[in-house]
Amino acid sequence: MSNPDELLRIEGIRKTFPGVVALDGVDFDLRRGEVHVLLGENGAGKSTLIKMLSGAYTPDAGRILAGGEEVRIQGAQDAERLGIATIYQEFNLVPDLTVAENIFLGRQPRRFGMIDRRRMEAEAAVLLERVGVQVSPRARVRELGIARLQMVEIAKALSLDARVLIMDEPTAVLTSEEVDKLFAIVRRLREDGVGVVFITHHLEEIAALGDRVTVIRDGRSVGQVPASTAEDELVRLMVGRSIEQQYPRERPGAGEALLTVEGLTRDGVFHDVSFEVHAGEVVGVAGLVGAGRTEVVRAVFGADPYDRGAVRVGGAALRRHDVNAAMAAGIGLVPEDRKGQGLVLDASVEENLGLVTLRSATRAGLVDLKGQHEAADRIARQLGVRMAGLGQHVRTLSGGNQQKVVIGKWLLAKTRVLILDEPTRGIDVGAKVEIYQLINELTAAGAAVLMISSDLPEVLGMSDRVLVMAQGRIAGELPAGEATQDAVMALAVSTPGGEDAAGTRTSSSTPTTPTNEVEAGRGR
């Protein structure tokens, strides 16, 4: 006898692609008024599962039941008819249309054969109020920030009268305050009887929001546990082993200064930024969203211009706004938007790994294809990229494996200074530890790493020094032994060059004259 509160049930689902078994006998169920967390490593099969529920894929075996009845979901219209709405990490919104037009796209209310714009905007306003976002239905979507885009997607799902809401990594790019607002909305939906499938890599969110957890590993469901389950046990279920140390930083000691930034200024964006990164060390960059962290490192890499200041690599001045010069000097950048800026999605793994070294592998107009192939194969094996083969399109890889490819192309180029911007965003805990170990290998080999992260425990766990930015300036520098969450946040909310809330003076840049061994580059 079926459970009257059961909205959805998946039994023995199997899905294969050429050379890959994506899902193999997965079971899952969702009840009315619950948040059921779907947990697993990148590549475990979570995305494939939700794409079957949204109609993008059809299963090879097994069955899907809605309200106790077996159903076939062969397209988005079938999912919509069953009350299933999916919010993906990459929002499915049209930038040049208004909020109201996006919410009712393809389903606009009509009057006398014409779109009833007044009614559409009025109904959109009601939905936007329900999700608690203050935005005009007439606003263009391209004018909105990430958090508001998220809320528009939820409003769109509610307009479909969704009984099942699937949320794929909804907090990946939100601030802590925005996450709190999102959680409040999800809790209201739960109270209204909506069943929510919630995918996250942030383990601390599970107990805060979830009711049950289903763990998928290597395409199989390996356990269903309460959301109150200890994080260590969740990790063990996810990766099949215990992870003894979440941040396994090894500190080989700092050598010579490989990257020196002096007085870097871009008017209106960042001002008088100075710091050094030494061989063998990881320098973390922390700060609130909008502090200017990404803008600074893009200028260092030559991707964006700056007005004043200098960048030196190994003591040699670098031409400004010249990516080729930065690469030739040994600087590599892993951008925060790996799909938009770090990869050619429709190219193969091998082609992406060879992007940086293509020029150096070319002689008299001919590319050393054999050498490129062997190098790509070696680095893919070294990084443990999970793939069907080097010819697999990189867009079909999981997020963690895509990130390994982005990092791998810089390893092939023998990068001396690697800049990592949000290196583990959207990546599961197992893949994170693998990337941390890779950082250790780089610094042990004498490379320097500059790491931006909004994950404060990650910054504290992996950095030898922490630079804190606020309002486009460096508010202060903390050695590893003094870097605590409270100390970092105090600097992050300070006014550089003035006094913070506690009345402590803060500096506008790193001191040019060392005042102790840490600042002088010793004892890091």
Secondary structure as GFF3:
##gff-version 3
##sequence-region A 1 524
A	DSSP	beta_strand	6	17	.	.	.	ID=ss1
A	DSSP	beta_strand	20	31	.	.	.	ID=ss2
A	DSSP	beta_strand	35	39	.	.	.	ID=ss3
A	DSSP	alpha_helix	46	53	.	.	.	ID=ss4
A	DSSP	beta_strand	61	66	.	.	.	ID=ss5
A	DSSP	beta_strand	69	71	.	.	.	ID=ss6
A	DSSP	alpha_helix	76	81	.	.	.	ID=ss7
A	DSSP	beta_strand	84	87	.	.	.	ID=ss8
A	DSSP	alpha_helix	99	103	.	.	.	ID=ss9
A	DSSP	beta_strand	110	111	.	.	.	ID=ss10
A	DSSP	beta_strand	114	115	.	.	.	ID=ss11
A	DSSP	alpha_helix	117	130	.	.	.	ID=ss12
A	DSSP	three_ten_helix	141	143	.	.	.	ID=ss13
A	DSSP	alpha_helix	146	159	.	.	.	ID=ss14
A	DSSP	beta_strand	164	168	.	.	.	ID=ss15
A	DSSP	alpha_helix	176	191	.	.	.	ID=ss16
A	DSSP	beta_strand	195	199	.	.	.	ID=ss17
A	DSSP	alpha_helix	203	209	.	.	.	ID=ss18
A	DSSP	beta_strand	212	217	.	.	.	ID=ss19
A	DSSP	beta_strand	220	226	.	.	.	ID=ss20
A	DSSP	alpha_helix	231	239	.	.	.	ID=ss21
A	DSSP	beta_strand	257	266	.	.	.	ID=ss22
A	DSSP	beta_strand	270	278	.	.	.	ID=ss23
A	DSSP	beta_strand	282	287	.	.	.	ID=ss24
A	DSSP	alpha_helix	293	300	.	.	.	ID=ss25
A	DSSP	beta_strand	308	313	.	.	.	ID=ss26
A	DSSP	beta_strand	316	317	.	.	.	ID=ss27
A	DSSP	alpha_helix	323	329	.	.	.	ID=ss28
A	DSSP	beta_strand	331	334	.	.	.	ID=ss29
A	DSSP	pi_helix	338	342	.	.	.	ID=ss30
A	DSSP	alpha_helix	349	353	.	.	.	ID=ss31
A	DSSP	beta_strand	362	363	.	.	.	ID=ss32
A	DSSP	beta_strand	366	367	.	.	.	ID=ss33
A	DSSP	alpha_helix	369	383	.	.	.	ID=ss34
A	DSSP	three_ten_helix	394	396	.	.	.	ID=ss35
A	DSSP	alpha_helix	399	412	.	.	.	ID=ss36
A	DSSP	beta_strand	417	421	.	.	.	ID=ss37
A	DSSP	alpha_helix	429	444	.	.	.	ID=ss38
A	DSSP	beta_strand	448	452	.	.	.	ID=ss39
A	DSSP	alpha_helix	456	462	.	.	.	ID=ss40
A	DSSP	beta_strand	465	470	.	.	.	ID=ss41
A	DSSP	beta_strand	473	479	.	.	.	ID=ss42
A	DSSP	three_ten_helix	480	482	.	.	.	ID=ss43
A	DSSP	alpha_helix	485	492	.	.	.	ID=ss44
###
